[in-house]
Amino acid sequence: MNPRLLKSHTKSHILNVLINKGDFMINTYETGQMVTLISGGPEMTVREYSPIQRGYQCQWFAGKKLEQGYFPGDSLKLVLPPAKE
């Protein structure tokens, strides 16, 4: 069975549900959100979710060089914006 990507639209949020042989994975990050690895590392921008890679494509800068990679959703955490004064 090939993975299928289903999209369920809510007010301002898209939940992507990956269905593959009974495995369910709910992805909660949106394109443009800032995330970081739970284990640490640079802040990254979510570019897209890839059902083939079963992870998020994220981009970040290493100095002036733009880097990118795929990361499973459970290895990421959302970077919250600074609190308004």
C-alpha positions in Angstrom: 0.0 0.0 0.0 1.4 3.4 -1.0 1.2 6.2 1.7 -1.6 8.6 1.1 -1.7 12.2 2.3 -5.1 13.4 3.4 -5.7 17.0 4.3 -8.2 18.2 6.8 -8.7 22.0 6.8 -9.6 23.9 10.0 -9.7 27.7 10.5 -6.0 28.4 10.1 -4.5 25.1 10.5 -3.9 22.1 8.2 -3.5 18.7 9.8 -1.8 16.2 7.5 -2.6 12.5 8.3 -0.3 9.9 6.9 -1.9 6.5 6.5 0.4 3.6 5.7 -0.6 0.0 6.6 -2.6 1.1 9.6 0.0 3.5 10.9 -1.4 6.9 11.7 0.7 10.0 12.1 -0.7 13.5 12.7 1.6 16.3 11.8 1.0 19.6 13.4 3.6 21.9 11.9 2.7 24.4 9.2 4.8 25.8 6.4 6.7 28.9 7.7 6.7 27.9 11.4 10.0 28.0 13.3 11.1 24.8 14.9 14.2 23.3 16.5 15.3 19.7 17.2 14.3 18.5 20.7 18.0 17.6 21.1 19.1 21.1 20.3 20.5 22.9 17.3 19.7 25.9 15.1 16.2 27.4 14.6 14.8 26.1 11.4 11.8 27.0 9.1 9.4 24.3 8.1 9.1 24.2 4.3 6.8 21.2 3.8 5.8 17.8 5.0 6.9 14.9 2.8 4.9 11.7 3.1 7.6 9.9 1.1 10.3 11.0 3.6 7.8 10.7 6.5 9.1 14.0 7.9 9.3 17.7 7.6 11.6 19.4 5.2 13.2 22.2 7.2 15.7 24.9 6.2 18.2 26.9 8.3 21.3 29.0 7.8 24.8 27.8 8.7 26.6 31.1 8.5 25.6 32.4 5.1 24.9 28.9 3.6 21.3 27.7 3.4 21.0 24.1 4.6 18.0 21.8 4.5 17.0 18.3 5.7 14.1 16.1 6.6 13.1 15.5 10.2 10.4 13.3 11.8 7.7 15.4 13.5 8.4 13.8 16.9 12.0 15.0 16.8 10.9 18.7 16.5 9.5 21.3 18.9 7.9 24.6 18.1 9.9 27.8 18.7 7.5 30.2 20.4 7.7 33.9 19.5 9.0 36.2 22.3 6.3 37.4 24.7 4.9 40.9 24.1 5.6 43.4 26.8 
